[in-house]
Amino acid sequence: MGTQRQCGTCSLCCKLPYVKELNKPMDTWCPHCRPGHGGCTIYSDRPAQCRDFACLWLDQRQLAQPLGDEWFPPRCKMVLQPWAQDTLIVVVDPAFPNAWRQEPYFSTLRSVAAQGKRVQMRIGRRFIGLHPDGSEEEVWRSQAQMEGREEGGNRA
């Protein structure tokens, strides 16, 4: 990838994740965000969680193959979080719950699963695991895990 990508008009990471320092719930716009009108109003003083975050569309160093512009979060309605162990978490905007099932996204996600990686979509409070054959399974996650705090694990 020749050029460094920039967030530009995207602010989806200001909507989808839980931000503890701001007491911002998942899937709600941050009160400091002005989507489409300049982004974060506290950018220079934003919390560490916000400062340290870069989605995989923006920072592709963790990827075996680069993502095309179709993965720009406002276009695909998803934010791909940095890898956690061997798991790719795809946070889907709940206003577009089936966005991940559309092409070219579905095929790409299946391809990642075929490489032996876990692929999980978070849509609201649901987690769906995707298998290489395209089958799905509900994945249990505690509230702490949904908020990015490690606690417990998947139920058997």
N, C-alpha and C positions, 0 to 999 in steps of 0.2 A: 504494500500500500504506500503510494508515494507521498500523499499529503496527510497532514494531521487533521482528523475530523474535529468538528466543534458542535456543541449543543445547538447553536443557532436558535430556531424557533421552538425547539423541543423543551418541555418542562415536565414530561411524564414522570420522571423520577421525583418530582415534587408532589405528585398525587398518589402514586401506588404504594410506596413503603411506609411502614410505621417509623416515626422519628421520635425516639424517647426524649431527647433533649428539648423538643418542642411540644411534647405531649400530643403529637399529631397522629390520629388514627390512620390505619391502612385505608387506601382507596378514597381518600378525601383530599382536596387541594389544601396545600399548606397555606395558612393565612398570610404568609410573607411572599407568596408566589403571585405573579401577574402573568398568567399564561398568554403568550402572544403579544405582550406589552412590556417586554424588558426583563422578564424572568424574576429572579429573587431580589426582593427589596432590602434584604440584610446580607447580601452576598459576601461582603468583606468580614462580617461577623457571624457567618453561618456556623452551625454546630459541626463538630468533627465528623459525625456520621455523613453529613451532606458534603463536606469538604473532601472526604476520602473516597466518595463513591464515584465510579465511572462505569457505565453500562458497557457491555461487550460490543455494542455497535460503535461506541466511541473509542474504546481501548481494546483492540483486537489481539494484543500480544498473547493472550491465553488460548487463542483459537488455532487449530491446525489449518483451517481454510478460512480466508477472509469472508466476511458478510458483505453482501452487496447493499446498495442504497435502498433496496426494498425493505431492509430491516431497520430503517430509520424509525424510531419508536412512534412518532405521530402517524406514520404511514401504516405500520404493521399493527399498531395498537398494543404493543408488548414491550417490556423492558427485560432484556436478558441480563441477569445478575452475574457478577464474576463467579467463577467456579468455586464451589465449596466441596472439597475433596473431589470425588468423581461424579458430582451431581451438578447438572445445569438446571437452575431454577429460572423458569420463564414466567414473569409476572404479567398477566394479561389484564388489560383494562376491563373491569366487570361490565362496562357499557357495551363491550364487544366480546362476549364470552367465547365465541367460536372462532375468533381471529386466528388462533394457532392451528386450526384444522384446515385453513385455506392454503392453497399453493401460492408460492413455493415454500411456505413455512413448514407445512406438515412433512413434506419429503425431506427437508433439511433436518428437522428434529428427529425423524426416524433414522436418518443416516448417522446422527450423533449417537443415538441409542444402539445402533448396529456396531458401533466402535467400542461397545462395552461400557458406555457411560450411562448413568441414570439421567433421565430427562423428566422433569416434573413441572407441571404448569400450576401456578397459583392463580385461581380465579375467585376473587372474594375470599371466603374462608375455606374453600375447597382446594385440595391438591389432587391432581390427576397425574399418575405415572404413565408414560408412554413407552411401549415395548417396540423392538425393531420391526415386528410384523404388523405394527399399527394398532394392536390391541391396547386397551387402556385398563387401568385399575385405580380405584380410589386409594389415596395414600393418607394415612392419619398423621396429623401434625398437631402438636399442642399449641396453645395460644403463644407461649414463649417462643417456640420455633417459628411460628408465622411472623412474629415480630423481630426475628433475627437473633434472639437470645437462645443459645444452645441449652436445652434441657430435655432429658429423656431421649426417646427415639421413636422409630416407627413401630406400630403394633404388629405382631405376627398375624 
